[in-house]
Amino acid sequence: MSTEDRAKATGKNLEGKAQEALGNITGDPKDRAEGKAKQSEAEASHAKEDIKDKIKQAID
């Protein structure tokens, strides 16, 4: 996984956690849901890039 892609996914995860926490504090279900969605998106990006890394290792 490229360092840039990993940084973007980690940033998206942190952004999602912050938004979810804000939603919990304010009681806004929309913020909570959007925060969780961003975290899921980041997890998917990490998983996709991990698969790419495994394929690359297998080829090398």
Rosetta silent file (secondary structure, phi, psi, omega in degrees, C-alpha in Angstrom):
SEQUENCE: MSTEDRAKATGKNLEGKAQEALGNITGDPKDRAEGKAKQSEAEASHAKEDIKDKIKQAID
SCORE:     score description
SCORE:     0.000 S_00000001
   1 L     0.000  133.755  179.189    0.000    0.000    0.000 S_00000001
   2 L   -69.584  150.019 -179.288    1.385    3.341   -0.857 S_00000001
   3 H   -61.424  -37.319  179.902    2.126    5.630    2.015 S_00000001
   4 H   -64.215  -44.864  179.297   -0.086    8.298    0.496 S_00000001
   5 H   -64.312  -40.965  179.470   -3.098    5.958    0.240 S_00000001
   6 H   -64.155  -40.904  179.095   -2.581    4.730    3.786 S_00000001
   7 H   -64.412  -41.913  178.628   -2.387    8.318    5.076 S_00000001
   8 H   -63.009  -44.066 -179.935   -5.582    9.276    3.254 S_00000001
   9 H   -65.315  -39.981  178.725   -7.447    6.259    4.646 S_00000001
  10 H   -66.126  -40.069  176.790   -6.174    6.946    8.155 S_00000001
  11 H   -62.563  -41.620  178.946   -7.218   10.580    7.850 S_00000001
  12 H   -64.022  -39.229  178.760  -10.670    9.541    6.677 S_00000001
  13 H   -63.798  -46.111  179.512  -10.948    7.163    9.645 S_00000001
  14 H   -64.010  -40.427  177.306   -9.986    9.901   12.115 S_00000001
  15 H   -60.712  -42.597  179.033  -12.398   12.322   10.477 S_00000001
  16 H   -65.353  -40.665  178.275  -15.160    9.743   10.799 S_00000001
  17 H   -63.547  -41.519  179.227  -14.400    9.086   14.464 S_00000001
  18 H   -64.959  -42.037 -179.500  -14.487   12.810   15.213 S_00000001
  19 H   -67.303  -39.522  177.582  -17.767   13.261   13.364 S_00000001
  20 H   -64.069  -42.769  178.954  -19.316   10.280   15.124 S_00000001
  21 H   -62.502  -41.632  177.350  -18.168   11.635   18.511 S_00000001
  22 H   -60.828  -42.148  178.056  -19.648   15.040   17.683 S_00000001
  23 H   -63.157  -36.805  177.274  -22.905   13.339   16.780 S_00000001
  24 H   -66.526  -39.912 -179.069  -22.883   11.495   20.088 S_00000001
  25 H   -69.036  -44.490 -176.321  -22.295   14.737   21.992 S_00000001
  26 H   -86.541  -13.712 -178.087  -24.935   16.743   20.133 S_00000001
  27 L    79.065   17.721 -178.310  -27.358   13.848   19.727 S_00000001
  28 L   -88.541  108.555 -178.584  -27.374   14.275   15.942 S_00000001
  29 H   -65.968  -27.035  179.237  -28.015   10.878   14.327 S_00000001
  30 H   -65.943  -45.451  177.896  -26.979   12.207   10.895 S_00000001
  31 H   -62.926  -41.333  178.409  -23.476   13.071   12.138 S_00000001
  32 H   -60.180  -46.923 -177.891  -23.175    9.700   13.859 S_00000001
  33 H   -65.339  -43.102  179.464  -24.203    7.855   10.704 S_00000001
  34 H   -65.620  -37.501  177.583  -21.922    9.889    8.435 S_00000001
  35 H   -63.182  -44.638  178.488  -19.022    9.362   10.837 S_00000001
  36 H   -65.039  -36.893  179.175  -19.538    5.616   10.869 S_00000001
  37 H   -64.360  -41.411  178.467  -19.800    5.605    7.067 S_00000001
  38 H   -64.010  -38.432  178.730  -16.455    7.408    6.759 S_00000001
  39 H   -65.919  -40.734  178.084  -14.849    4.883    9.096 S_00000001
  40 H   -64.819  -39.902  178.158  -16.229    2.007    7.031 S_00000001
  41 H   -62.167  -40.946  179.004  -14.958    3.619    3.847 S_00000001
  42 H   -65.943  -41.394  177.932  -11.491    3.923    5.382 S_00000001
  43 H   -61.758  -40.728  178.883  -11.522    0.272    6.462 S_00000001
  44 H   -64.473  -39.659  178.059  -12.479   -0.768    2.937 S_00000001
  45 H   -63.450  -42.718  177.705   -9.625    1.293    1.497 S_00000001
  46 H   -62.083  -44.481 -179.166   -7.163   -0.346    3.864 S_00000001
  47 H   -62.864  -43.118  179.632   -8.463   -3.812    2.976 S_00000001
  48 H   -61.139  -45.125 -178.827   -8.256   -3.104   -0.765 S_00000001
  49 H   -70.491  -33.013  176.112   -4.694   -1.885   -0.512 S_00000001
  50 H   -63.230  -39.140  178.225   -3.704   -4.828    1.713 S_00000001
  51 H   -64.971  -42.464  177.650   -4.951   -7.184   -0.999 S_00000001
  52 H   -59.303  -42.387  179.791   -2.918   -5.294   -3.600 S_00000001
  53 H   -62.788  -41.532 -179.581    0.171   -5.649   -1.400 S_00000001
  54 H   -65.397  -39.948  178.247   -0.367   -9.409   -1.024 S_00000001
  55 H   -65.137  -43.062  179.131   -0.756   -9.856   -4.767 S_00000001
  56 H   -61.882  -42.158  178.302    2.385   -7.844   -5.404 S_00000001
  57 H   -63.484  -39.468 -179.819    4.328   -9.954   -2.877 S_00000001
  58 H   -66.448  -36.200  179.643    3.075  -13.150   -4.495 S_00000001
  59 H   -71.366  -40.050 -179.183    4.190  -11.953   -7.935 S_00000001
  60 L   -72.447    0.000    0.000    7.615  -10.871   -6.693 S_00000001
